[in-house]
Amino acid sequence: MKVLGLMGSPRGNGNTATLVNAVLEGAAENGAETKVYHLAKMDLKACSGCMSCRADGKCVIDDDMQELYEEVCSSDALVIGSPIYMWEITTQTKAFVDRLIALTCWQPCAKPEFAPLIKLNTKLVLAYTYGNPNPNNFNQYFKYMEGLFSYLGFDVQESIWASGTIDLDDILHQPDVLENAKEIGKKL
Ligand SMILES: Cc1cc2nc3c(=O)[nH]c(=O)nc-3n(C[C@H](O)[C@H](O)[C@H](O)COP(=O)(O)O)c2cc1C
């Protein structure tokens, strides 16, 4: 069992990293092999919209996403973590998500286009942190993201989040959130 963490905050030691690591820690406790990538430290270009991946499911951009394609395809579960920036995931996380189009949509001869022909069946946990203290502030957005990833063929397990996190270690004052994250990792 391989669980891959994709951490989308530019702050490598902030709240989102702690939340993603808690899930991975739980998974590791139950024997999973875990690995985490910090997207902001990688060379991840935005999708160029060239549509080359329509032909063979391969992205022509030669950057670190090539490594991530292999990692995603060889993982049993992903944990995608992002802070909320201006009501949505960070630019770094969005670049990663957009580039998934090569794996998830319009595989050879896909009709109709945008049909997710590849069922990755990869389990997915979505993890967020945000500054607003209201724990229900982004419920609608989180549901929408679950819909997107289900459509793309992922087996969405849970969305988890910590609200009211501004300073790097604010999440440490929310032990219940971290304990729940660890439990979810164990269940993976
Ligand atoms: C550019 C920027 C935009 C932000 N936008 C929001 C927002 O729309 N809503 C919110 O509640 N918090 C917002 N925040 C706060 C972060 O989501 C929050 O501090 C988060 O926990 C940071 O994660 P990190 O510690 O992993 O870096 C924003 C922070 C930054 C730097």
The ligand as a MOL file (V3000), in Angstrom:
LIG
                    3D

  0  0  0     0  0            999 V3000
M  V30 BEGIN CTAB
M  V30 COUNTS 31 33 0 0 0
M  V30 BEGIN ATOM
M  V30 1 C -2.5980 34.9130 -0.4420 0
M  V30 2 C -3.4270 34.3260 0.6590 0
M  V30 3 C -4.7810 34.2070 0.5130 0
M  V30 4 C -5.5760 33.6910 1.5350 0
M  V30 5 N -6.9280 33.5710 1.3340 0
M  V30 6 C -7.6940 33.0750 2.3320 0
M  V30 7 C -9.1070 32.9850 2.1600 0
M  V30 8 O -9.6650 33.2990 1.1190 0
M  V30 9 N -9.8460 32.5230 3.2050 0
M  V30 10 C -9.2760 32.1410 4.3980 0
M  V30 11 O -9.9940 31.7360 5.3070 0
M  V30 12 N -7.9270 32.1850 4.5640 0
M  V30 13 C -7.1190 32.6480 3.5700 0
M  V30 14 N -5.7580 32.7110 3.7390 0
M  V30 15 C -5.1490 32.1500 4.9860 0
M  V30 16 C -4.5580 30.7450 4.7750 0
M  V30 17 O -5.4640 29.9130 4.1070 0
M  V30 18 C -4.2060 30.0660 6.0970 0
M  V30 19 O -3.3660 30.8750 6.8790 0
M  V30 20 C -3.5880 28.6830 5.8780 0
M  V30 21 O -3.7000 27.9110 7.0480 0
M  V30 22 C -2.1170 28.7550 5.4720 0
M  V30 23 O -1.6330 27.4680 5.3110 0
M  V30 24 P -0.1030 27.0950 5.6230 0
M  V30 25 O 0.1390 27.3770 7.0800 0
M  V30 26 O 0.0020 25.6480 5.2940 0
M  V30 27 O 0.7330 27.9230 4.7300 0
M  V30 28 C -4.9530 33.2340 2.7350 0
M  V30 29 C -3.5660 33.3580 2.8830 0
M  V30 30 C -2.7950 33.9010 1.8760 0
M  V30 31 C -1.3020 34.0310 2.0670 0
M  V30 END ATOM
M  V30 BEGIN BOND
M  V30 1 1 1 2
M  V30 2 1 2 3
M  V30 3 2 2 30
M  V30 4 2 3 4
M  V30 5 1 4 5
M  V30 6 1 4 28
M  V30 7 2 5 6
M  V30 8 1 6 7
M  V30 9 1 6 13
M  V30 10 2 7 8
M  V30 11 1 7 9
M  V30 12 1 9 10
M  V30 13 2 10 11
M  V30 14 1 10 12
M  V30 15 2 12 13
M  V30 16 1 13 14
M  V30 17 1 14 15
M  V30 18 1 14 28
M  V30 19 1 15 16
M  V30 20 1 16 17
M  V30 21 1 16 18
M  V30 22 1 18 19
M  V30 23 1 18 20
M  V30 24 1 20 21
M  V30 25 1 20 22
M  V30 26 1 22 23
M  V30 27 1 23 24
M  V30 28 2 24 25
M  V30 29 1 24 26
M  V30 30 1 24 27
M  V30 31 2 28 29
M  V30 32 1 29 30
M  V30 33 1 30 31
M  V30 END BOND
M  V30 END CTAB
M  END
